[in-house]
Amino acid sequence: MLGPFTALLGALLVLSRSPVLSCLLTGGLYLALQLFSLEPVSLQRARHIVQPRGAAARIAHRGGAHDAPENTLAAIRQAAENGATGVELDLEFTADGIPILMHDDTVERTTDGSGRLRDFTFEEIRKLNPSAKHRLWRDFRGEKVPTLKEAVMECMHYNLIIYFDVKGHANQAVDVLKLLYLEYPRLYNSSIVCSFTPEVVYKVHGSLAQLSILLPFSPYRIIGIPEFVSLVLSSSFESLLFHLFLLSLLFPLLSPLSSFHPPVLFSQLLPLPNPL
C-alpha cells in the first residue's frame, strides 16, 4: 500500500501546492481504509473459485440464458450441458420475503405477467411463465420461477460454481445467505456473492467473513462516460476503497474525453470472469 500512497501524496502536492493539506488528505484516506477494511479470504480459496479445475472459469450468465429461459432450473441444466463451470444467478425477493431468481424489479420482460416484483407474493410469482418471452419457449412449457434453494440444489447437483448477484435488499439478503451457508457449508468453496450495491457487499462480508465477495461496478452510470465495467475482488476491501478514491479523482478530469475507456482494475492478479 505504501507505493500508491506515496504516489497519491506526490500528486496532491503538485495539485494543491499545500504540504499540510496533502498530508491530511492522504492520512485521512489511509485511516478510512484501515477503519473499513475486512479480513480477506485466502488466496487458495479465491483461486479455487475463479480457476476451477486449474483453468479459467466459464460462467453462464443467468444460467444458460441463450438456450433456456434465464434464471430457471432449465437454464442451470443447460449451462452444465454446455460445459460451463459455473453460473451467475440473480437473487431477488417476493412481496412476502421469499428469495427467488429474477433479474429485473418488474416481471414483464421475462414472464407473461406485468407489474413490480415487490407487489407479487411467491404464490403469485409461481403462476407466471418465465419462458414466455424466450425464443425457445415451446421447449420449456411448465417451467417455474425457482426459489433460491431450488437453484442452489440444482447447481450443487451439477457441481457448478455459483455467482449470486444480489440485486439489493441488503438486510434480507444477509439473513437468507447466512441460513443458506449454514445449511450448505460446501458453498464457501463453491460460490461468490456479488452486487452492484456496496451496502450489500459490506454487510454480507461483515456477517460471513470467510465468504468470497465480488463487487462489479460501472462508474459510467454515475458520471456519464462511455460504458465499461471494472471488477474488484473485494476480499481486499481497502483496495476497493482506494480504487474508488482514485476514480473519483480521475473521472472529473477525463469525462470530457468521450472516447476514453479507463483500464480495468483488479485487487488481485487473477483472471476473473465477467459475471454481468
N, C-alpha and C positions, 0 to 999 in steps of 0.2 A: 504493500500500500504506500510505502514511502515515495516511490518513484512518481506515481500520479499526483500525490500531494505536493511534491516539490515542483512539478510542472505547473500545477494549479497556482501555487504561491507566486511563481515567476510570472505567470500570465496576469495575475491580479496586480502585481507590482507594476507591470508595464501599462496596464489599462487604467489603473486608478492613481498611480504615482503616489500612493499613500502606504507606507510600510505598516502603520498601525491598522488601517482598515483591511489590508491584505492578510495580515496575521489573524485578525479577528474572524474574518470570513472563513479562512482555511481551518483555523482551530475549531470554529463552531461546527463546520461540516464534519470534522473528524469526531467530535463529541457526539453529534447526531448519529453518525454511523455506528459508534460504539453502543449508544443507548438502544438503538433499534435493531441491532444485529441479532441473528438467530443462529443456533447451532447447526452447522451444515451436516447433511447426510454424508456417509462415507463415499469416497470416490469409487470404491469397488461396487457399491450398490448402484450408483449412478450409471456406471459403465454397463452393468448387467441389464439395466432397463433400456438405455438408449443404444446399446450394442448387443442385443440378444443373439446368442449363438455365435458370438465373435465377429459379427458383421453389422453394417449399418441397418437400423430398423426400417421396416416397411410398414408404415402406418396407414390404415384405411380410414379416410375422412368420413365421419358419421357412419361407420361401418362401411360395407361395400356399396356406397350410395349410388354409384353409377349403374350397378347391376341389380340392385334391390332397393326397396324404399328405405330412405335414410333413418337412422336411429331406431331400427327394428331388429328383432331377433333374426329375421331373414337376412338382413344386411350383415350381421355379425357372422352368420354361417357362410355367406357369400365371400366375405373378406378372407376367412380361413381357407376356403376353396381356391381363392385367387392367389394364395401364397403370402398373405400379409402376416407379419409377426406381431402386429398389434392393431388396435382400433381406437379412434377418437370418438367419444360419446358425449353428448350434451346433456347435462343434468339440469332439470327444471322441476318445478313443484306445482301441483294442482291447488285448487282453492282450499281443499281440506288437508293440505300438507303432505300429500303422498309424493315421494320422489319418482319422477318418470324421465324418459328420454324424449327430449324435444329441443330443437334449436331456437325457434322463434318464440316471442312472447304473445304471438297470435297463432291460430291454428289453420288459417285458410290456405297457406302456401303448400302444405303437405297433406292435408286431410280434406274430407268432404264437408267439414264444418266451417264456421266462421265465428270470430269474436276473440276476446282476450283469453289467454290461457288461464290467467288467475281467476277468471269467472267460472271455470269448469271444475266440477268435482271429479274425483277419479272415476266414479261410476259413469259419468257423462263422457269423459275422455275415452273410456273403453268402448263406447258405442261408435266412435269415429273410425274412419277407414284411413290409416296412414299411408296406404298405397294408392289412394285415389288420384293423385297428380303425377305419379311416376310413369315413365314411358313404358314400363313393362307391367302395368297394373294388373293385367289379366292373369299373370303368373303368380300373383300374391293375394288372391282373394282370401279373406278371412284373417289377414294379418291384423294385429292389435298394437296399440301404443304400449310398450313394455314398461314395467316398473324397473327401477334401478337394480333391485336384487335379481330380477329375472335376467337382466342383461349381464350382470356380473357372473352369474352361474353359467350362462351360455359361453362367455369369454373364457372362464376357467376350464370348461369342458374342452375347448379347442386350444388351450394353453396360449392365449393371446395376452400380450401386454395391453393394459387399459390406460388410455389417456382420458381422465374425467375432465371435461370442460365445464366448469361451474359457471352458469350464466349470471348468478347474483345470489341474493338471499343468504348472506354470509352466515348468520347465526343458525338458520335452518340447515344449511349445508354442513356446518361443523357438527351439529348434533347427529345428522344422518351418517356422515362419514365415520365418526367415532364408533358408532354401533356397527357399521359395516366392517371396519378394520378389526374390531373386536371379534366379530363372528368369523371373519376370514383373514386371519393374520398373514397368510401367504401373499396377500395383496401388497404388503410392504415391499416385497421384492419383485412385484409384477405389475406395478401401476404408478402413475403420476397424476397428481391433481393440478390442473391449470385453470387460470381465469384471467380475463382482461381487467378484473376489478382488484386493485391492490388490497382492499379490505378483506376480500375472500382469501387471498394468498396468505396474508399476515395472520389472520385468525385461524385458518386451517393449520398452518405451520406451527402456530403457538400452541394449539391443542394436540397436534400429532407431530411431535418434534422429529421423529425418525422418518417421516413421510417425505418422499421426493416431490418437490413443488416446481412448477414451471409457470413463468409469467410471460405470456405473449403480449406485446403492446404495440400500438400503432399511433405514434405521435402525430401523424398527418391528420388524424381525426380532430385533434385539438387545434393545431396551428395552421392547417390548410395547405401543407406542402404535398407533393405527389406521394401516392401510397407506397409504403414499404412496411415491412414487418421486421422488427428486431426481437430476437428471442434471448431472454436472460434466464438461465437456470438459477433460481433464487435460493438454492442451497447455500449460496453466499449472499445473504441479504444486503450486507454492506456494499458489495459490488453493485448490486441492483440500484441502491440509492445513489451511489457515486455516478453510475452511468446516467441516471435520470437527471442528476445535477448538471453533468456536462452537457446533456442535450438541451437543458433549459438555458444554458449559456450560449450554445452554438446556434440554435434554431432561429432566434430573432435576427441574427446576422445573416443567416443563409436563406431565410424564407423567400426573399425576392428572386432567388435563382430558381426559376420554375423547373429547370431540367436537372436540379441537383437531387441525387439519391444518396443519403447518408449510408455509411457502412453498417453491416450487421455486427452487433456487439454480443459477445458471449462472456459469461463469467467463468467458464471453464472451457478448455480446448477439447471439446467433444463434438463429433459430427451429429448435431441434434436435428432430428426430423421436424418438419413443419406440421403442427397439429391443427392448423386453422382450417 
